[in-house]
C-alpha cells in the first residue's frame, strides 16, 4: 500500500556516539523523503561528532572514530539537513523517544530552532509494539518476509522502516485494536495524523521525558526528589532548582521548556 500523503514525510534514522540525548552526538543520518505524488529522494551523511564514539556504539553500527574523522561537523550540514526536511512530517523507528529529541538537540546546540509544531510524528516502533511487540529486524521479517541485511546502518534501517510502515498499512487495514479502557477502534489508517496519534505513547512536555503533563495538563517533573510535582510550584518554592537544571547536563530542548514554564508563570 502506498502512503496517502497531504504533505511530504521524511523517514529518518540516526546513529550516535551513545544514547544520552543531552551529551551524545550524531555520527550518521539517513533520510528518505516521500512526496505526495509518491516520488522519493534520499540523504545520507556521516558526521564527525567531535567526541569519542563509544565502543558499544561502534560494535552496533560499525562506525568508528576513524570512519568520521574527515566528515563534516553537524554545524556544517545543519542547514542542508533542515532544508531537506522542510515542513515534512517525520517518521522513524523509536523516533519519538530518541531520534527526534536527538535531532532537535543537535539543531538547538548549533543555534537553529527546529519547530515540531504542525508536524505529525509517526513512530513505527510504537505501532509495531502495540500490534505485535517485537524489534526492527523481527518487524522487517514479520511484515516484509525478508531478512534485514543492512541492519544498524542509518540508510538500511531507514529503508526498512519505510517498507515496514507500508506493510503495516496493508496488514492492519480495518484491523481492530482494543485499548486499556476496552474501547475498540481501527487506528492503523493510511493517514499520517491518525498514525501519529496512535504511535504516540506519552504526554511529555519535553522531548526527553523529564517533564510530563498530568491529568489536568499541568507540567510536572518525571524524575528526582520532585517527581510528580508541578514544575512551576517547585520553581516558586525552590528557585535554585531551576538554576541547577539550567547548569546541569539536561538536553537543551528540556531547558527550553522549563524556561518557557518559568516565564509563563512570571517566576
N, C-alpha and C positions, 0 to 999 in steps of 0.2 A: 504494500500500500504506500503510495506516495504521500508526502506531507501536505496537509491542507493549510496553506500559509496566507496570511494577510500582509505580512511583512517578513523581511529576511530573518533567519535564525542561524546562529553560529554555534556549532558543536565544537567544544574545545577540551583539551586535556593539558595539564601541567606536570612536568617532572621538576622536583625541587631538591634543595640540599637537605631537607628534613621536613618535619610535619608541624613545626611551630610557626603559626601564621605571623606572629609578631617578630620573630628572629630570623627565620629561614628565608631563602630566596629562590626564585625561579631559575632553572637551568635549561629548560626546553619548553616550548609552547607549540602545540599543534592545533590548527583550526580548520574547520570546513564550513564555509558559508553557503547556505542553501537559500535560493531566491524563490519568490512565489511562483515563478514560471518553471521551477524545477532545476534550473541551472545551478552549477556549483563552482566555487573557487576555493583554493586551499592556501594555507600559510603555515609554514613550519620554520622554527628558528631555534638554534642553540644559543644560549645566553650565558655570558660569564657572570656568575653571581657575586664575584668579588669576595668570596669566602670559601672555606673548605667544604666540599661535598662529603657528607658523612659516608662512612664505609657501608652502612646499611642501605643508603640510597643508591650508592654505586653498584652494590650487589643486585639490587632490584631493577635498576634501569640500564645498567651497563655504561653509564656516563660517569667519567672520572674528571678530576681537575684538569688533567692534560687535554681532554677532549674539548674543553670550553675555554682553554687559556687564550686562544686567539679570537674568540667570539665576541660580539658586541655586548656591552653592558645593557641592562634593561632601559636605562635612560636614553640610550642611543636608538632604540627601536620602539619606545613607548608610543610615540605619535603614530607610527605606521600600524601598530597593533590596534590602537584606539580607532584609527580611521578605517581599518579593515572591518572592525566590529560595527562601527557606525551606530545606528539606532536599533540594531538587531536584538531579538530575544536571544537568550543564552541557554544552552543545554550541555549536559555532561554527565559523567558517572561519578557520583558522590560530590558533585559540583557545588551544591548548595552549602554543604558543610565545609568543603576545603578549597576547591579550585576558584570559586567566585570570591570568597574572602581573601585568598592569597593574591589574586589578580588585582582586586581593588586596593589591597595593601601596597602592592608594588607601584601602582599609579599614584597613590597618595604620598608614598615615600619620595617620589620624584616630582612632586608638586603638581600633579594632574588629578583633578577630581573626575571620577568615573561614576556617573549618575545611573543608579539602577531603577529609578522611578520610570514607570511606563514600560518596563521590560518584563516579559514572562520568563521566569527561571525554572527550567524543566530539569529535574534530576532523575535520570533514567534508572539509577540505582534504587531510588525510593519507590518508583513504580514496580521495579523488579522485586524488591524485598517485600513489598506489600502483597504482591500477587504470587510470588514463588519463593522468595527468601533464599538467594544464593549469591555468587560472586560474578565479576565481569566475564572471566574465562568460561565459567559454567553457564552464564547467561547467553554467551555467544553460541556455545554448544547446544544449549537448550532451545533457543529461539531460531538460530540460523542453521543448525545442524552441521556446523563446521568447527574445526579446531582453530583457535586463535594463535596463528603462527608468530605474530609480531607483538606479543603481549609485553607490556611495560615500556613501550616506546610511545611518545606522545602522539605521533601520527597514527600508529597502528591502533592504539586504544581509541582514538577519536573516530576513526573509520568504523571500528567495531561498534562503538556507541551509537552511531547513526544507523547502522544496519539493525542493531537490536531494537531501537525505538520503532523503526518501520515494521519489524516483525511483531513487536508488541501490539501495534495498532491493528495488525491483521488478526492476531490470536485473540485479543480481548475485545474485539468489536462486539458490542451488545452483551458482554460478559457481566454478570452480577458481582457486586462486591458488598459484603456486609461489614459495616464499621463497628466500633466498640459500643455504640448505642443501639445496635441491632438494626439500623436503617440500611436498606438495600438500594444501591444505585448502580448505574453503569458508567463509571467515571472515566474509563480509558477511551477517549474520543479523539478524532483527528482535528483537534482544536487546541492551540498552544496555551490559551488561557486556562482551559479546563485541565490540561495536563500539568500546568504549573501549580494549580490549586491542589490537585491530587498528589503530586510528588513533594509538596511541602510537608514537613514533619514537625515543625516547631513554630513558636510565636516569639522568636528572638527579636529584640530591639536592635542588637548589633549583629554583625555577620559571624563573629567568633563564638557567640552563645554565652557571653559573660553576663548579659543583661536580657531579661525576658519580660514580656507583658503578662501581668496576672489577669484574673478573670474580669477585672474592672479596667483593663487596658492601661494599667499603671506600670511603668518600667521599674523592675526590681532586680536586685543582684542575684546572680545564679552561682555565686562562689563565696568562699571566705566567711569571716565572722558575721557579716551582714546578709548572708544568703537568705532570700525571701523577703527582705526589707525593701521598701520603696527607695530608689536612688536619691530622689530629691530630699526625702526626710533624713537620710543618712548624711548627705552633704550639709544639710541645715544644722544638724546637731554635732557633726564632726567634720568641719571644713578641711581638716588636714587629710582626710581620706581621699578627697578629690585631688589634692596636691600630690599625694602618694601615687595615685593611679596615673596621673599625667607624667610623672617622672619614672614610673616603672616600665617594664617591658611588655606593656599591653599593646595590641595592634593599634595602628593609627586610626583605623575605622571605629574601634571601640572608644578611643579618646575623643573622636569627633562627635560621637553620640552623647557621651557624658557632658561634653562642653555644651552641646545643644540643650540638654536637660537642665544644666546649671543656669544657662542664660534664660531659658523659657520660664524658670521659676524665680528669676531675679535674685539668685543666691550669690 
